[in-house]
Amino acid sequence: MNRTSPAAPASRADGLWIYAILAPVLLNLVGLVVYGGYYALTYSTPGSATRLPLGYITLISTALILGIEWVLTLTILARLRREGLSLGALNAPAGAPGRFRLQPALGVFLAWNGIFAVYLALAGILYGNLGQSYSGLPLALRLVLLLVQPISAGFTEELIWRGYVLTRLEARGYSARAVIGLSALSFAAIHGIYLPDKLLATFILGVIAAWYYQRERNLVPLIAIHTFVDLWSVALLLATPA
């Protein structure tokens, strides 16, 4: 049985394009500029990689991406406030975020963890040691990443791509399948359109999450699952010797 949330205004002034289209473009540009600039520098100036380890580039890229996602999140919260909608209503319209059906949430939990574990295993085979992206990063900064990145991404990305993009697509009259597909495609695109394997994996994850939110209308389990998957995957990469 579907659970409904407060209706979002079907307005072309909802800024949907900012979150569904512009956000993926900006987040991909960050990766391209930061990593492209780094590899161009190391190619043109031998020895620069020793002075500036790759781990710091990963840290800079992550900080910029999280910063952009928080700006987007804050603008969404401001839009909701102007429309008289609360964050609590978006997270759990029934007013009880801790009350959700266990079976669907458990299904999403198992699917997300299984799919991402398979993706990391295959990516390790294709690209070698994935932990090298964090090479040269001191333990203190690794711990900061481990504490901040999963929690931040779990909250902001679920709020943006499920709580906002999905509901605004619905308000514009798109079919259920189109809503799931388009929101999942936008979500996948933020993880790097230049990485086809990751694009496919995150698209599948986005489809599963969108399907769940359409049926259950509760972001809390999705935020928790997203955070958990990011937590163990980031911990695994950070702990992998370069």
N, C-alpha and C positions, 0 to 999 in steps of 0.2 A: 504493500500500500504506500503510495507516494505521500510525503508530508510536505505541505506547502509552507513557503516563507512569505514575509510581507512583500507585496507586489512591488517590483521595481518599475519606475516610470518608463514607458516605451518612448524614449526621447533620443533624437539624433544629437542632442547636446550632452549626452551622458559620458562623452570622452572615451567610448569603447575602443576606438582606433588607437588611442594612446597606450592602452594596456595590452591590447591584442596584437597590435602591429608594431607600433613605435618601440615599445619596451623590448621585444626580441631583437629588433634592429640595433638598438643602443647597447644591449648586453653583448651581442656578437661583436660589435665594433670595439668594445672594451677589450675583449680577448684578442682580437686581431691586432689592435694597435699595441697593446702591452707586450704580447708574446712576439708579434712580428717585429716590433722595435728591438726587443731583446736579442732575437736571433740575428737580426740585421747587424746589430752592434757587435755581437760575438763573432760574426763572420768577417766584418770589416776590421775589427780590432782584436786580434788574437790575444788571449790572456784576460780579456775583460770578464769572462765567465768566472774566473777565479776570484776577481775582486767583487763581483756581484753574483752570488749563487742563484740558481734557478728558484730556490725556495722563496726568496724575497720577491721575485716576480710573481709567483703564485699568490703570495700574501697581498701584494698590491692589487692584483687582478680581483682577488676575492673581496677585498675591502671596497673596491669601486663598485662591484656587482651588488654587494649587500647594501651599499649606500643608495644606489639607484632603486633597488627594490623597496627600501624603506621610504624613499621619497614618494614612490608610487603608492605605497600603502597609506601614507599620511594623507595624500590627496584623495584616496578612496574614502577614508574615514571622514574627511571634510565634506565630501559629496553626500555621504550617508547622513551626516548631521544636518545638512541643508534640506534633505528630503524627509527629515523626521524619523530616520531609521537608526537603530542602535547596532553596535557591533555584536552585542549579545543576541539580538534577534537574528542576525545573519549567521552567527555561529550555531545557534540552536533555537529556531523559532518557537519551539514549544516552551521555552523558558527554563529548560532543565538540561544543560549541556552534558551532565554526567549520565543522563538517561538515554541510552541508545541500544538498539538491538545488537546483541553480541555476535550472532552468526554472520551477518553481512560484514561487520567490522573485522571479524576474525578472517573472513575470506580475503578481504583487501590486504590485511596484514600479511598473510601467507603469500599472496600473489606478489605483492611489492617486494618482499624480502627474497623470494625465490627468483623472480625475474632479474632483480639487480645483482644477486649473487652470480647468476649465469652470465650476465653482461660483464661483470668485473673479471670473471674467469676467462671469458673469450677475449676481452680487451687486453688482459695480461699476456695472452698467447700472441695476439696480433701486434701489440706495441711494446712488449717487453715489460720491464720493471716500471709500474705506474707510480711507485713511490719516489722516483727520481724527480718528480715535479716539486717535491718538498725538500730537495737536497740543500744542505747548508743552512737550514732554518733551525735556530736554537730551540731547545726544549720548551722554554717559556712561551715562545711565539707559537709553537706547535700546540701547546695546551690552550692558548687563547683561541686559536682556530677551532680546536676540538670543542670548546665550550660555546663559542659564539656562532659559528657557521651553521650547525644543524638546527639550533633553536631558531635562529633568525630566518633561515630559508624555509623551515617547516611552517612557521607562522605566516610570513609575508607571501610566499608563493601559493599557499592554499587560499589565503584571503583574496589574492588578486585573481588567480586563474580559475578557482572554483567559486568562491563566494561572489566575485564581481563579474568577471568576463562571462562565465556560464549563465548567470542570472540575467545579465543584460542581453545576451543573445536570445534567451527565452522571451524576454520582454519585447523583443523586436519581431517575434513570431516565427523564429526558425524552428524546424522540426526537432524532435528529441535527438535523432541521429546526427543532424547537422550541428546541434549544440555540443554534443559530446565530441564529435570529430574536430570541429573548429577550435574549441577550447583546448583540446588535447594537442592539436597541432601547434597552437601558439605557445603552450607550455613546453612542448618538446623543443621548439625553436630557440628558447632562451638558453638551452644547454649546449648550443654549438651546432650551427647548420653545417659546419665544415667537418663534423664527425658523424658520418652517416649511421654507424652502428649505435652510437649514443642517442642520436636523433630517433631511431626506431625504438630503442628500449624505453626512452622517456615518453614517446608517443603512446606506447602500450600502457605505461603506468598512468599517463594522463587520461586515457580512455577508461581505465578501471576506476580511477578516482572520480571522474565526471559521472560515470554511471552510478556510483555509490551516492554521490551528492544529489543527483536527480531523484533518487529513490528515498533517501533517508533525511536529506536536508539538515545535516549536522556536520559542521566542519571539525569539531573537536577530535573525533577519532582520526580523521585525515591528517590533522596537524600532528597528532601524537605519532601516527605511523610514519609520516614523512620525516619527522625529527629523528625517530629511531633508526630508520634506514640510513639517513645521512650520518648519524652518530657512529654506527658501526663501520660504515664504509670509509668515512674520513679517518676514523681511528686506525683502521686497517692500513690505509695508505700512508698515514703519518708514521706508523710503526714499522713500515717496510724499509729495510736498509736501502740507501740509494745505490 
